[in-house]
Amino acid sequence: MSKMTDDKASEQWWLKPIQALNTSEWEALCDGCGKCCLEKLEDDEGAGMLFSIIACDHLRTKCGNSADGAETKTVTCACYTKRLSRKTDCIKITPALLAESAHWLPGTCAYRLRWEGKPLPDWHPLISGNKESVRQAGHSVADRAMLNDGRQTLTNAEKLENLLANDEVDWEPLVIRDWS
């Protein structure tokens, strides 16, 4: 392999098999869309996993400005390093876990895409070089999810449980169909 090809391969480390990624590469593979932090429902009619607009209570929006002055809006976990102890149903995605858990990840998830041997989309920050490209392409939960502002009396999970118990609820406004 030539030096130039070696350099190109090291620049595009995300093309390596997922089992070959180190911890920092694995974490950087995440595009930060926040879709995995949405409450999910299994569709009885065979549509697979449906993503609700109800986000984990720890998901927060971060607003700011880019270097060129444009507004930015990203989502982040308020307790990422402690999330597994604070939210019992939070799952730590690992290469070993993908075989059994990839089905509940969105089809656009970089972990799932790479596990399936597919390329990352053009809007992924590793391809675009811009974290805001996820939102610009319509793949961030920042503008579409119901986030807990910390002042609510019920957690979002409790709200979802209450909705599930009500047979009269119209689910269409609560489901994001274009993210499966």
VEXLUM-415337 format. One record per residue: residue in three letters; x, y, z of N, C-alpha, C in turn; residue number from 1. Coordinates in Angstrom, 1 decimal. Each point is the difference from the previous one (the first is absolute). Layout:
BEGIN
<node Ala,<X,Y,Z>,<X,Y,Z>,<X,Y,Z>,NUM>
...
This chain:
BEGIN
<node Met,<0.8,-1.2,0.0>,<-0.8,1.2,0.0>,<0.9,1.2,0.0>,1>
<node Ser,<-0.4,1.0,-0.8>,<0.8,1.2,0.0>,<-0.2,0.9,1.2>,2>
<node Lys,<0.9,0.9,0.2>,<-0.1,0.9,1.1>,<-1.3,0.8,0.0>,3>
<node Met,<-0.3,0.5,-1.2>,<-1.3,0.8,-0.2>,<-1.2,-0.9,0.3>,4>
<node Thr,<0.0,-1.2,-0.4>,<-1.2,-0.9,0.3>,<0.0,-0.3,1.5>,5>
<node Asp,<1.1,-0.2,0.7>,<0.0,-0.2,1.4>,<-0.5,1.3,0.7>,6>
<node Asp,<0.4,1.2,-0.4>,<-0.5,1.2,0.6>,<-1.5,0.2,-0.2>,7>
<node Lys,<-0.5,-0.4,-1.2>,<-1.4,0.2,-0.3>,<-0.8,-1.0,0.9>,8>
<node Ala,<0.5,-1.2,0.2>,<-0.7,-1.0,0.8>,<0.0,0.4,1.5>,9>
<node Ser,<1.1,0.6,0.5>,<0.0,0.5,1.4>,<-0.9,1.2,0.2>,10>
<node Glu,<-0.2,0.8,-1.1>,<-0.9,1.2,0.1>,<-1.4,-0.5,0.1>,11>
<node Gln,<-0.3,-1.1,-0.7>,<-1.4,-0.6,0.0>,<-0.1,-1.2,0.9>,12>
<node Trp,<0.4,0.1,1.2>,<0.0,-1.1,0.9>,<-1.3,-0.6,0.2>,13>
<node Trp,<-1.1,0.7,-0.2>,<-1.4,-0.5,0.1>,<-0.3,-1.1,-1.0>,14>
<node Leu,<0.9,-0.2,-1.0>,<-0.2,-1.1,-0.9>,<0.5,-1.3,0.5>,15>
<node Lys,<0.7,0.0,1.1>,<0.5,-1.2,0.5>,<-1.1,-0.9,0.5>,16>
<node Pro,<0.2,-1.3,0.1>,<-1.1,-0.8,0.7>,<-0.2,0.5,1.4>,17>
<node Ile,<-1.3,0.0,0.4>,<-0.3,0.6,1.3>,<0.8,-0.6,1.2>,18>
<node Gln,<0.3,-1.3,-0.1>,<0.7,-0.7,1.0>,<1.5,0.5,0.1>,19>
<node Ala,<0.5,0.7,-1.0>,<1.3,0.5,0.0>,<0.1,1.4,0.5>,20>
<node Leu,<-1.1,0.7,0.3>,<0.0,1.3,0.4>,<0.5,0.1,1.5>,21>
<node Asn,<0.8,1.0,0.3>,<0.3,0.2,1.5>,<-1.1,0.8,0.6>,22>
<node Thr,<0.1,0.2,1.3>,<-1.1,0.6,0.8>,<-0.4,1.4,-0.5>,23>
<node Ser,<1.1,0.8,-0.3>,<-0.3,1.4,-0.4>,<-0.6,0.0,-1.5>,24>
<node Glu,<0.4,-0.9,-0.8>,<-0.5,-0.1,-1.4>,<-1.5,-0.4,0.1>,25>
<node Trp,<-0.3,-1.0,0.9>,<-1.3,-0.5,0.2>,<-1.0,1.1,0.4>,26>
<node Glu,<0.5,0.8,1.0>,<-0.8,1.1,0.5>,<-0.2,1.1,-1.1>,27>
<node Ala,<1.0,0.2,-0.8>,<-0.1,1.1,-1.0>,<-0.9,-0.5,-1.2>,28>
<node Leu,<-0.2,-1.3,-0.1>,<-0.9,-0.5,-1.0>,<-1.4,0.5,0.1>,29>
<node Cys,<-0.4,0.3,1.2>,<-1.4,0.5,0.3>,<-0.1,1.4,-0.6>,30>
<node Asp,<-1.1,0.2,-0.7>,<-0.3,1.3,-0.6>,<-0.6,1.0,0.9>,31>
<node Gly,<-0.5,-0.4,1.2>,<-0.6,0.9,0.9>,<-1.4,0.3,-0.3>,32>
<node Cys,<-0.7,-0.8,-0.8>,<-1.4,0.3,-0.4>,<-1.0,-0.1,1.2>,33>
<node Gly,<0.3,-0.9,1.0>,<-0.9,-0.1,1.1>,<-1.1,-1.0,-0.2>,34>
<node Lys,<-0.2,-0.6,-1.2>,<-1.1,-0.9,-0.3>,<0.0,-1.2,1.0>,35>
<node Cys,<1.2,-0.5,0.4>,<0.0,-1.1,0.9>,<-0.5,0.4,1.4>,36>
<node Cys,<-0.2,1.2,0.2>,<-0.5,0.5,1.3>,<-1.5,0.3,0.0>,37>
<node Leu,<-0.6,-0.4,-1.0>,<-1.5,0.2,-0.1>,<-0.6,-1.3,0.5>,38>
<node Glu,<-1.2,0.2,0.6>,<-0.8,-1.2,0.4>,<-0.5,-0.7,-1.3>,39>
<node Lys,<0.1,-1.3,-0.1>,<-0.3,-0.7,-1.2>,<-1.2,-1.0,0.3>,40>
<node Leu,<-0.7,-0.2,-1.1>,<-1.2,-0.9,0.1>,<0.2,-1.0,-1.2>,41>
<node Glu,<-0.4,-1.3,0.3>,<0.0,-1.0,-1.0>,<-1.4,0.1,-0.7>,42>
<node Asp,<0.0,0.1,-1.3>,<-1.3,0.1,-0.8>,<-0.6,-1.4,-0.1>,43>
<node Asp,<-1.3,-0.1,0.4>,<-0.7,-1.3,-0.1>,<-0.3,-0.4,-1.5>,44>
<node Glu,<0.1,1.0,-0.9>,<-0.4,-0.3,-1.3>,<1.2,-0.2,-0.9>,45>
<node Gly,<1.2,-0.4,0.6>,<1.1,-0.4,-0.8>,<0.9,1.1,-0.5>,46>
<node Ala,<-0.1,1.2,0.4>,<0.8,1.1,-0.4>,<1.3,0.1,0.7>,47>
<node Gly,<0.2,-1.0,1.0>,<1.3,0.0,0.8>,<-0.1,1.0,1.1>,48>
<node Met,<1.2,0.6,0.3>,<0.1,0.9,1.1>,<-0.4,1.4,-0.4>,49>
<node Leu,<-0.9,0.6,0.8>,<-0.4,1.4,-0.2>,<0.6,0.9,1.0>,50>
<node Phe,<0.5,1.1,-0.4>,<0.6,1.0,0.9>,<-1.1,1.0,0.4>,51>
<node Ser,<-0.1,0.2,1.3>,<-1.0,1.0,0.5>,<0.7,1.3,0.1>,52>
<node Ile,<-0.8,1.1,0.2>,<0.6,1.3,0.2>,<0.5,0.2,1.5>,53>
<node Ile,<-0.2,-1.0,0.8>,<0.3,0.1,1.4>,<1.4,-0.4,0.3>,54>
<node Ala,<0.8,0.9,0.5>,<1.4,-0.2,0.2>,<0.3,-0.5,1.5>,55>
<node Cys,<1.1,-0.6,0.2>,<0.5,-0.3,1.3>,<0.1,1.3,0.8>,56>
<node Asp,<-0.3,-0.1,1.3>,<0.1,1.2,0.8>,<1.3,0.6,0.1>,57>
<node His,<1.1,-0.7,-0.3>,<1.3,0.6,0.1>,<0.5,0.6,-1.3>,58>
<node Leu,<-0.8,-0.1,-1.0>,<0.5,0.7,-1.3>,<-0.3,1.5,0.1>,59>
<node Arg,<1.0,0.7,-0.4>,<0.0,1.5,0.1>,<0.4,0.6,-1.3>,60>
<node Thr,<-0.6,1.2,-0.3>,<0.4,0.7,-1.2>,<1.1,1.0,0.3>,61>
<node Lys,<1.0,0.1,-0.8>,<1.0,1.0,0.1>,<-0.1,0.9,-1.2>,62>
<node Cys,<-0.2,1.3,0.3>,<0.0,1.0,-1.1>,<1.2,0.9,0.1>,63>
<node Gly,<0.4,0.4,-1.2>,<1.2,0.9,-0.1>,<0.1,0.6,-1.3>,64>
<node Asn,<1.2,0.4,-0.4>,<0.3,0.5,-1.3>,<1.3,-0.6,-0.5>,65>
<node Ser,<0.0,-0.2,-1.3>,<1.2,-0.5,-0.7>,<0.9,1.1,-0.2>,66>
<node Ala,<1.2,-0.3,-0.6>,<1.0,1.0,-0.2>,<-0.5,1.1,-1.0>,67>
<node Asp,<-0.9,-0.4,-0.9>,<-0.5,1.0,-0.9>,<-1.2,0.8,0.5>,68>
<node Gly,<-0.4,-0.3,1.3>,<-1.1,0.8,0.6>,<-1.3,-0.7,-0.1>,69>
<node Ala,<-0.1,-1.1,-0.8>,<-1.3,-0.7,-0.1>,<-0.4,-0.7,1.3>,70>
<node Glu,<-1.3,-0.1,0.2>,<-0.5,-0.6,1.2>,<0.2,-1.5,-0.1>,71>
<node Thr,<0.5,-0.6,1.1>,<0.1,-1.4,0.1>,<-0.9,-0.6,1.1>,72>
<node Lys,<-0.4,-1.3,-0.2>,<-0.8,-0.6,1.0>,<0.3,-1.5,0.0>,73>
<node Thr,<0.6,-0.5,1.1>,<0.3,-1.4,0.0>,<-0.7,-0.6,1.3>,74>
<node Val,<0.0,-1.3,0.1>,<-0.5,-0.7,1.2>,<1.1,-0.7,0.6>,75>
<node Thr,<-0.1,-0.1,1.3>,<1.0,-0.8,0.8>,<-0.6,-0.6,1.3>,76>
<node Cys,<0.6,-1.0,0.4>,<-0.5,-0.6,1.3>,<0.6,0.8,1.2>,77>
<node Ala,<-0.9,0.3,0.9>,<0.5,0.8,1.1>,<0.8,-0.8,1.0>,78>
<node Cys,<-0.1,-1.3,-0.1>,<0.8,-0.8,1.0>,<0.7,-1.2,-0.8>,79>
<node Tyr,<0.6,0.3,-1.1>,<0.5,-1.1,-0.9>,<0.9,-1.0,0.7>,80>
<node Thr,<1.0,0.5,0.8>,<0.9,-1.0,0.6>,<-0.7,-0.8,1.1>,81>
<node Lys,<-1.1,0.5,0.5>,<-0.7,-0.7,1.1>,<-1.4,-0.5,-0.4>,82>
<node Arg,<-0.3,0.0,-1.3>,<-1.3,-0.3,-0.5>,<-0.5,-1.4,0.3>,83>
<node Leu,<0.9,-0.9,0.0>,<-0.4,-1.4,0.3>,<-0.5,-0.2,1.4>,84>
<node Ser,<0.5,0.7,0.9>,<-0.4,-0.1,1.4>,<-1.2,0.9,0.3>,85>
<node Arg,<-0.2,1.0,-0.8>,<-1.1,0.9,0.3>,<-1.3,-0.3,-0.8>,86>
<node Lys,<0.1,-0.8,-1.0>,<-1.1,-0.4,-0.8>,<0.1,-1.5,-0.3>,87>
<node Thr,<-0.8,-0.8,0.7>,<0.2,-1.4,-0.1>,<-0.2,-0.6,-1.3>,88>
<node Asp,<-0.8,0.6,-0.9>,<-0.3,-0.6,-1.3>,<0.9,0.6,-1.1>,89>
<node Cys,<1.0,0.8,0.4>,<1.0,0.5,-0.9>,<0.9,-1.1,-0.4>,90>
<node Ile,<0.3,-0.1,-1.3>,<0.9,-1.1,-0.4>,<1.3,0.6,-0.6>,91>
<node Lys,<1.1,-0.6,0.5>,<1.3,0.5,-0.6>,<0.3,-0.8,-1.3>,92>
<node Ile,<0.0,0.7,-1.1>,<0.2,-0.7,-1.3>,<1.5,-0.3,-0.1>,93>
<node Thr,<0.3,-1.3,-0.3>,<1.4,-0.4,-0.2>,<0.0,-0.9,-1.2>,94>
<node Pro,<1.1,-0.2,-0.7>,<0.0,-0.9,-1.1>,<-0.5,-1.4,0.3>,95>
<node Ala,<0.3,-0.5,1.1>,<-0.5,-1.3,0.4>,<-1.5,-0.1,0.1>,96>
<node Leu,<-0.6,1.1,0.4>,<-1.5,0.1,0.3>,<-0.8,0.2,-1.3>,97>
<node Leu,<0.6,0.4,-1.1>,<-0.7,0.4,-1.2>,<-0.8,-1.1,-0.6>,98>
<node Ala,<0.5,-1.2,0.0>,<-0.8,-1.2,-0.6>,<-1.4,-0.1,0.7>,99>
<node Glu,<-0.1,0.3,1.3>,<-1.3,-0.2,0.6>,<-0.7,1.3,0.2>,100>
<node Ser,<0.6,1.2,-0.3>,<-0.7,1.2,0.3>,<-0.1,1.0,-1.2>,101>
<node Ala,<0.6,-0.4,-1.1>,<0.0,0.9,-1.2>,<-1.4,0.3,-0.5>,102>
<node His,<-0.9,-0.9,0.2>,<-1.4,0.1,-0.5>,<-0.7,1.2,0.6>,103>
<node Trp,<0.3,0.4,1.2>,<-0.7,1.2,0.6>,<0.7,1.3,-0.3>,104>
<node Leu,<1.2,-0.1,-0.6>,<0.7,1.3,-0.4>,<-0.6,0.5,-1.3>,105>
<node Pro,<-0.1,1.3,-0.3>,<-0.5,0.4,-1.2>,<0.9,-0.4,-1.2>,106>
<node Gly,<-0.7,-0.1,-1.2>,<0.8,-0.4,-1.2>,<1.1,0.9,-0.3>,107>
<node Thr,<0.0,1.2,0.5>,<1.0,1.0,-0.3>,<1.2,0.0,1.0>,108>
<node Cys,<-0.2,-0.8,1.1>,<1.1,0.0,1.0>,<1.3,-0.6,-0.5>,109>
<node Ala,<1.1,0.8,0.2>,<1.3,-0.4,-0.5>,<0.4,-1.4,0.6>,110>
<node Tyr,<-0.3,-0.3,1.2>,<0.3,-1.3,0.6>,<-0.7,-1.1,-0.8>,111>
<node Arg,<-1.2,0.2,-0.3>,<-0.8,-1.0,-0.7>,<0.5,-0.1,-1.5>,112>
<node Leu,<0.2,1.2,-0.6>,<0.5,0.0,-1.4>,<1.3,-0.8,-0.1>,113>
<node Arg,<0.9,0.3,0.8>,<1.3,-0.6,-0.1>,<-0.1,-1.5,0.4>,114>
<node Trp,<-0.8,-0.4,0.9>,<-0.2,-1.4,0.3>,<-0.6,-0.7,-1.2>,115>
<node Glu,<-0.9,0.6,-0.8>,<-0.6,-0.5,-1.2>,<1.0,0.1,-1.2>,116>
<node Gly,<1.1,0.6,0.2>,<1.0,0.1,-1.1>,<-0.4,1.1,-1.0>,117>
<node Lys,<-0.8,1.0,0.5>,<-0.4,1.1,-0.9>,<0.8,1.3,0.3>,118>
<node Pro,<0.1,0.9,-1.0>,<0.7,1.2,0.2>,<-0.8,1.0,0.9>,119>
<node Leu,<0.7,1.0,0.5>,<-0.6,1.0,0.8>,<-0.7,1.0,-1.0>,120>
<node Pro,<-1.1,0.6,0.4>,<-0.7,1.0,-0.9>,<0.8,1.3,-0.2>,121>
<node Asp,<-0.2,0.7,-1.0>,<0.7,1.2,-0.3>,<-0.1,1.0,1.1>,122>
<node Trp,<-1.1,0.0,0.8>,<-0.2,1.0,1.0>,<0.6,-0.4,1.3>,123>
<node His,<0.6,-1.1,0.1>,<0.7,-0.4,1.3>,<1.2,0.9,0.2>,124>
<node Pro,<0.2,0.5,1.2>,<1.1,0.9,0.3>,<1.4,-0.4,-0.4>,125>
<node Leu,<0.2,-1.3,0.0>,<1.3,-0.5,-0.5>,<0.2,0.1,-1.5>,126>
<node Ile,<-1.1,0.1,-0.7>,<0.1,0.2,-1.5>,<-0.1,1.4,-0.3>,127>
<node Ser,<-0.9,0.7,0.6>,<-0.3,1.5,-0.3>,<1.0,0.9,0.7>,128>
<node Gly,<0.6,-0.5,1.1>,<0.9,0.9,0.8>,<-0.7,1.1,0.8>,129>
<node Asn,<-1.4,-0.2,0.2>,<-0.8,1.0,0.6>,<-1.0,-0.7,0.9>,130>
<node Lys,<0.1,0.2,1.3>,<-1.0,-0.6,0.9>,<-1.4,0.4,-0.2>,131>
<node Glu,<-0.2,1.2,-0.5>,<-1.3,0.6,-0.3>,<-0.7,-0.7,-1.2>,132>
<node Ser,<0.8,-0.7,-0.8>,<-0.6,-0.7,-1.2>,<-1.0,-1.0,0.3>,133>
<node Val,<0.0,-0.6,1.2>,<-1.0,-1.0,0.5>,<-1.3,0.7,0.1>,134>
<node Arg,<-0.1,1.2,0.6>,<-1.2,0.7,0.2>,<-0.5,0.6,-1.4>,135>
<node Gln,<1.0,0.5,-0.8>,<-0.4,0.6,-1.2>,<-0.6,-1.0,-1.0>,136>
<node Ala,<0.4,-1.3,0.2>,<-0.6,-1.0,-0.9>,<-1.3,-0.6,0.6>,137>
<node Gly,<-0.4,0.5,1.2>,<-1.3,-0.4,0.6>,<0.2,-1.3,0.8>,138>
<node His,<1.2,-0.3,0.4>,<0.2,-1.3,0.8>,<0.3,0.2,1.5>,139>
<node Ser,<-0.2,1.2,0.5>,<0.3,0.2,1.4>,<-1.4,0.1,0.7>,140>
<node Val,<0.0,-0.5,1.2>,<-1.3,0.1,0.8>,<-0.1,1.4,0.6>,141>
<node Ala,<1.0,0.9,-0.2>,<0.0,1.3,0.6>,<-1.3,0.8,-0.3>,142>
<node Asp,<-0.5,-0.1,-1.2>,<-1.2,0.8,-0.4>,<-1.3,-0.8,0.0>,143>
<node Arg,<0.1,-1.3,0.3>,<-1.2,-0.9,-0.2>,<-0.4,-0.7,1.3>,144>
<node Ala,<0.8,-0.1,1.0>,<-0.3,-0.8,1.2>,<-0.6,0.9,1.1>,145>
<node Met,<-0.7,-0.7,0.9>,<-0.5,0.6,1.2>,<1.1,-0.2,1.0>,146>
<node Leu,<0.7,1.0,0.4>,<1.1,-0.1,1.0>,<-0.5,0.5,1.3>,147>
<node Asn,<0.5,-0.6,1.1>,<-0.4,0.3,1.3>,<0.8,1.2,0.4>,148>
<node Asp,<-0.6,1.1,0.5>,<0.7,1.2,0.3>,<0.4,0.0,1.5>,149>
<node Gly,<-0.2,-1.1,0.7>,<0.4,0.0,1.4>,<-1.0,0.5,1.0>,150>
<node Arg,<-1.1,0.7,-0.5>,<-1.0,0.5,0.9>,<-1.3,-0.8,0.0>,151>
<node Gln,<0.0,-1.1,-0.7>,<-1.2,-0.8,-0.1>,<-0.2,-0.9,1.2>,152>
<node Thr,<-1.2,-0.3,0.3>,<-0.3,-0.8,1.2>,<0.1,-1.5,-0.4>,153>
<node Leu,<-0.3,-0.3,-1.2>,<0.1,-1.4,-0.5>,<1.2,-0.1,-0.9>,154>
<node Thr,<0.7,-1.2,0.1>,<1.0,-0.2,-1.0>,<-0.6,-0.3,-1.3>,155>
<node Asn,<0.8,0.1,-1.1>,<-0.5,-0.3,-1.3>,<-0.4,-1.5,-0.1>,156>
<node Ala,<0.7,-0.9,0.7>,<-0.3,-1.4,0.0>,<-1.4,-0.2,0.6>,157>
<node Glu,<-0.3,0.7,1.1>,<-1.3,-0.1,0.7>,<-1.1,0.6,-0.9>,158>
<node Lys,<0.3,1.0,-0.7>,<-1.0,0.6,-1.0>,<-0.3,-1.1,-1.1>,159>
<node Leu,<1.0,-0.7,-0.5>,<-0.2,-1.0,-1.0>,<-0.8,-1.2,0.6>,160>
<node Glu,<0.3,-0.4,1.2>,<-0.8,-1.0,0.7>,<-1.5,0.4,0.1>,161>
<node Asn,<-0.3,1.2,0.4>,<-1.3,0.5,0.1>,<-0.7,0.0,-1.4>,162>
<node Leu,<0.7,0.4,-1.0>,<-0.5,0.0,-1.4>,<-0.3,-1.5,-0.5>,163>
<node Leu,<0.9,-0.9,0.3>,<-0.2,-1.4,-0.4>,<-1.2,-0.6,0.7>,164>
<node Ala,<-0.4,0.5,1.2>,<-1.1,-0.6,0.8>,<-1.3,0.6,-0.6>,165>
<node Asn,<0.0,1.0,-0.8>,<-1.2,0.6,-0.5>,<-0.2,-0.5,-1.5>,166>
<node Asp,<-1.1,-0.7,-0.1>,<-0.3,-0.6,-1.4>,<-0.5,1.1,-0.9>,167>
<node Glu,<-0.4,1.2,0.5>,<-0.5,1.0,-0.8>,<1.1,0.9,-0.7>,168>
<node Val,<1.2,-0.2,0.4>,<1.1,0.9,-0.5>,<0.2,-0.2,-1.5>,169>
<node Asp,<0.1,1.1,-0.7>,<0.4,0.0,-1.4>,<1.5,0.0,-0.1>,170>
<node Trp,<0.6,-1.1,-0.5>,<1.4,-0.1,0.0>,<0.7,0.8,-1.1>,171>
<node Glu,<-0.7,0.2,-1.1>,<0.7,0.6,-1.1>,<0.8,1.3,0.3>,172>
<node Pro,<-0.5,0.9,0.8>,<0.8,1.2,0.3>,<1.2,-0.3,0.9>,173>
<node Leu,<0.0,-1.1,0.6>,<1.1,-0.4,1.0>,<1.1,-0.9,-0.6>,174>
<node Val,<-0.2,-0.3,-1.3>,<0.9,-0.9,-0.7>,<0.7,0.7,-1.1>,175>
<node Ile,<1.3,-0.3,-0.1>,<0.8,0.6,-1.1>,<0.2,-1.2,-1.0>,176>
<node Arg,<-0.7,0.0,-1.1>,<0.0,-1.1,-0.9>,<1.2,0.0,-1.0>,177>
<node Asp,<0.6,1.1,-0.3>,<1.0,0.1,-1.0>,<1.4,-0.4,0.6>,178>
<node Trp,<0.1,-0.5,1.2>,<1.3,-0.3,0.6>,<0.2,-1.5,0.2>,179>
<node Ser,<-0.9,-0.8,-0.4>,<0.2,-1.4,0.3>,<1.1,-0.6,-0.9>,180>
